[in-house]
Amino acid sequence: MTIYLVRHARAGERSVWDGDDWLRPLSGRGHAQARALIDVLDSAKFEHVLSSPYVRCIETVVPLATMRGLAVEPDDALEEGAAVRGAVALVQKHLDHGAVLCTHGDVMPALLDYYERRGVDIGPAPQWPKGCTWVLKGDSGEVRSAKFIPAPD
């Protein structure tokens, strides 16, 4: 089955945000990217939508989850600064049934590196811009392949 690993869409600038960073919302462009994720994953099969509890991650997957009639399940294993082992455990747990996992620009490359070190071809120059998706396919809790989908404009 498949895990759709999504980096949160564009958010307001960290340098000008004066509140707690976990409360920083998506920008206007980020909301457009979040709505476009519905089309990006139109034919995707998944049973769960999990997200970092940070507002910008939750806002990224709310339109998709709403369209599919699913709840967004916050999970600390996907939050900024989380150890990769928690994200790996989520992938293993949900791989056989499919899930969308929304995370940050530190967790995503750590997870990709984890799988690349285990023989999964990530490509010559992996990237993870805001709003992108990595499609992780596998079975029996093991990722076998990875494919990059650019962020929607």
C-alpha positions as semicolon CSV with decimal commas, in nm:
position;residue;x (nm);y (nm);z (nm)
1;M;0,000;0,000;0,000
2;T;0,107;0,363;0,019
3;I;0,201;0,644;0,254
4;Y;0,167;0,999;0,122
5;L;0,425;1,203;0,309
6;V;0,334;1,572;0,279
7;R;0,540;1,870;0,387
8;H;0,313;2,144;0,516
9;A;0,218;2,412;0,264
10;R;0,357;2,765;0,271
11;A;0,312;2,941;0,601
12;G;0,364;3,295;0,717
13;E;0,725;3,398;0,768
14;R;0,876;3,269;1,091
15;S;1,079;3,590;1,131
16;V;0,772;3,815;1,140
17;W;0,545;3,586;1,342
18;D;0,535;3,701;1,704
19;G;0,330;3,417;1,854
20;D;0,425;3,063;1,945
21;D;0,565;2,898;1,633
22;W;0,333;2,599;1,659
23;L;0,043;2,841;1,609
24;R;0,183;2,995;1,288
25;P;-0,083;2,947;1,016
26;L;-0,062;2,897;0,643
27;S;-0,029;3,198;0,417
28;G;-0,281;3,269;0,142
29;R;-0,062;3,076;-0,102
30;G;-0,038;2,795;0,151
31;H;-0,418;2,767;0,173
32;A;-0,429;2,744;-0,207
33;Q;-0,168;2,466;-0,196
34;A;-0,373;2,285;0,070
35;R;-0,685;2,297;-0,148
36;A;-0,482;2,178;-0,448
37;L;-0,368;1,872;-0,250
38;I;-0,719;1,737;-0,306
39;D;-0,645;1,712;-0,680
40;V;-0,287;1,591;-0,629
41;L;-0,415;1,295;-0,427
42;D;-0,743;1,253;-0,617
43;S;-0,689;0,885;-0,698
44;A;-0,492;0,801;-0,383
45;K;-0,621;0,531;-0,151
46;F;-0,576;0,586;0,223
47;E;-0,769;0,533;0,544
48;H;-0,608;0,789;0,777
49;V;-0,483;1,147;0,772
50;L;-0,221;1,213;1,040
51;S;-0,053;1,544;1,104
52;S;0,194;1,724;1,320
53;P;-0,011;1,915;1,579
54;Y;0,132;2,245;1,446
55;V;-0,141;2,464;1,296
56;R;0,029;2,494;0,955
57;C;0,038;2,116;0,916
58;I;-0,320;2,063;1,025
59;E;-0,438;2,341;0,793
60;T;-0,251;2,172;0,506
61;V;-0,450;1,848;0,529
62;V;-0,790;1,970;0,653
63;P;-0,934;2,028;0,301
64;L;-0,822;1,680;0,189
65;A;-0,949;1,510;0,504
66;T;-1,280;1,696;0,485
67;M;-1,328;1,596;0,121
68;R;-1,266;1,232;0,215
69;G;-1,482;1,241;0,527
70;L;-1,184;1,165;0,752
71;A;-1,066;1,326;1,073
72;V;-0,720;1,478;1,097
73;E;-0,534;1,282;1,365
74;P;-0,264;1,495;1,534
75;D;0,051;1,299;1,621
76;D;0,357;1,433;1,802
77;A;0,581;1,195;1,606
78;L;0,534;1,427;1,306
79;E;0,604;1,757;1,485
80;E;0,904;1,977;1,415
81;G;1,211;1,846;1,594
82;A;1,069;1,497;1,651
83;A;1,305;1,200;1,636
84;V;1,281;1,004;1,312
85;R;1,202;0,675;1,489
86;G;0,849;0,800;1,570
87;A;0,777;0,883;1,206
88;V;0,921;0,546;1,098
89;A;0,685;0,373;1,342
90;L;0,388;0,560;1,193
91;V;0,488;0,460;0,840
92;Q;0,522;0,097;0,947
93;K;0,188;0,104;1,129
94;H;-0,010;0,258;0,842
95;L;0,169;0,131;0,530
96;D;-0,057;-0,170;0,476
97;H;-0,377;0,041;0,484
98;G;-0,256;0,374;0,345
99;A;-0,228;0,712;0,511
100;V;-0,140;1,075;0,456
101;L;0,124;1,202;0,699
102;C;0,184;1,578;0,717
103;T;0,510;1,695;0,869
104;H;0,790;1,953;0,860
105;G;1,110;2,034;0,673
106;D;1,330;1,853;0,925
107;V;1,130;1,533;0,976
108;M;1,071;1,472;0,604
109;P;1,440;1,462;0,499
110;A;1,529;1,257;0,807
111;L;1,266;1,001;0,710
112;L;1,379;0,995;0,347
113;D;1,740;0,951;0,460
114;Y;1,634;0,664;0,686
115;Y;1,480;0,478;0,392
116;E;1,761;0,564;0,152
117;R;2,011;0,410;0,397
118;R;1,798;0,095;0,383
119;G;1,819;0,070;0,004
120;V;1,515;0,265;-0,113
121;D;1,598;0,470;-0,424
122;I;1,520;0,832;-0,334
123;G;1,683;0,973;-0,648
124;P;2,000;1,170;-0,706
125;A;1,894;1,498;-0,545
126;P;1,599;1,458;-0,310
127;Q;1,404;1,770;-0,231
128;W;1,126;1,867;0,005
129;P;0,984;2,213;-0,072
130;K;0,680;2,329;0,120
131;G;0,364;2,162;-0,008
132;C;0,537;1,868;-0,180
133;T;0,444;1,502;-0,141
134;W;0,658;1,191;-0,132
135;V;0,480;0,867;-0,221
136;L;0,620;0,577;-0,020
137;K;0,507;0,236;-0,144
138;G;0,562;-0,095;0,023
139;D;0,417;-0,389;0,208
140;S;0,444;-0,570;0,540
141;G;0,551;-0,245;0,706
142;E;0,853;-0,202;0,477
143;V;0,893;0,082;0,228
144;R;1,014;-0,047;-0,111
145;S;1,000;0,266;-0,331
146;A;0,969;0,642;-0,312
147;K;0,850;0,897;-0,566
148;F;0,850;1,277;-0,546
149;I;0,544;1,486;-0,640
150;P;0,615;1,861;-0,663
151;A;0,417;2,108;-0,461
152;P;0,106;2,240;-0,636
153;D;0,130;2,601;-0,754
